[in-house]
């Protein structure tokens, strides 16, 4: 197994070590403002990373996605959720195995499907994800 060196902000390393749970990270691919950091594949972490890039302001502001050459125009409030599609992050119903690209779509599925009403969302990691494990020396490997 080959190990990769990934650049992660100190806050992410601290949170992983505090929780003692591994996280899946993805390399930032915002064009024009390359930072070289890896970001956790969650809406919350991606939103925080966008703020570090200076992408701030009202959620209703129009913005152009520059992730990996994308040029889609969307509202700033939708940007983090949109970036998760670039990362390939999805969610799976624990009861029936149906996969959705967003948590809100899976919640609607669970609510409307009788056999799935006690289901939970299982994360499906994207193909470029790297696992960051807690510990003094963090190691990563492909998901």
Secondary structure, 3 states (H helix, E strand, C coil): CCCCCCECCHHHHHHHHHHCCCEEEEECCECCCCCCEEEECCHHHHHHHHHHCCCCCCCCCEEECCECCCCCEEEHHHHHHHHHHHHCCEEEECCCCCEECCHHHHHHHHHHCHHHCCCCEEEECCCCCEEECCCCCCCCCEC
